[in-house]
C-alpha cells in the first residue's frame, strides 16, 4: 500500500467535495453548507483567501489521514502478512 497513492486519492476526494460544496453554495444559497466547513477548517471563509486556505487545509488533512492509515495498515497483522 502506497502512502503516495492514498494521499493523492484522499486529498483529491476532499478537494473535489469542497469545490462542489462551494459551487452548490453559489447556486442555492438558501441551502448553504459553508457553516459546515467553518469549524472543520480554521481560517475558512467565503473570501478568496479563505477559500484558498480551505483547499490547502484539505490537502494537508488528506495526507495526514493517509499517513496514519497506511502506517496503521502496515503495522497491523494483515499488513505484515501482505508484505510477506
C-alpha positions in Angstrom: 0.0 0.0 0.0 1.5 3.3 -1.1 1.3 6.5 1.0 1.5 8.5 -2.2 -1.5 6.8 -3.8 -3.6 7.0 -0.7 -2.5 10.6 0.0 -3.3 11.9 -3.6 -6.6 10.0 -3.7 -7.8 11.2 -0.4 -6.7 14.7 -0.9 -8.4 14.7 -4.4 -11.7 13.4 -3.0 -11.7 16.1 -0.2 -10.8 18.9 -2.6 -13.4 17.9 -5.2 -16.1 17.6 -2.4 -15.1 21.0 -1.1 -15.3 22.6 -4.6 -18.7 21.0 -5.2 -19.9 22.4 -1.9 -18.7 25.9 -2.9 -20.5 25.7 -6.2 -23.6 24.4 -4.5 -23.4 27.3 -2.1 -23.4 29.8 -5.0 -26.2 28.0 -6.9 -28.5 27.5 -3.9 -27.6 30.0 -1.2 -30.6 29.1 0.9 -29.1 25.6 1.4 -25.6 26.9 2.1 -23.1 24.5 3.6 -20.3 26.9 4.4 -21.3 26.7 8.1 -20.3 23.0 8.0 -16.8 23.8 6.7 -16.1 26.7 9.1 -15.5 24.6 12.3 -13.5 22.0 10.4 -11.2 24.4 8.5 -9.6 27.1 10.7 -9.3 30.3 8.6 -12.0 29.3 6.2 -14.4 32.0 5.0 -16.2 32.8 1.7 -13.5 35.3 0.8 -11.0 34.3 -1.9 -8.1 33.9 0.6 -10.4 31.9 2.9 -11.3 29.5 0.1 -7.6 29.0 -0.8 -6.9 28.3 2.9 -9.7 25.7 2.8 -8.2 24.0 -0.2 -4.7 23.9 1.4 -6.0 22.6 4.7 -8.0 19.8 3.0 -4.8 18.7 1.1 -2.9 18.6 4.4 -5.7 16.7 6.1 -5.8 14.2 3.3 -2.1 13.5 3.5 -2.3 13.4 7.3 -5.1 10.8 7.3 -3.3 8.8 4.5 -0.1 8.6 6.6 -2.0 7.4 9.6 -4.0 4.9 7.6 -1.1 3.4 5.7 1.1 3.2 8.8 -1.6 1.5 10.8 -2.2 -0.9 7.9 1.5 -1.7 7.6 1.9 -2.4 11.3 -1.3 -4.5 11.6 -1.2 -8.3 11.2 -3.0 -8.0 7.9 -0.4 -5.5 6.5 2.5 -7.6 7.7 1.0 -10.8 6.2 0.5 -8.9 2.8 4.2 -7.8 2.9 5.5 -11.4 3.2 
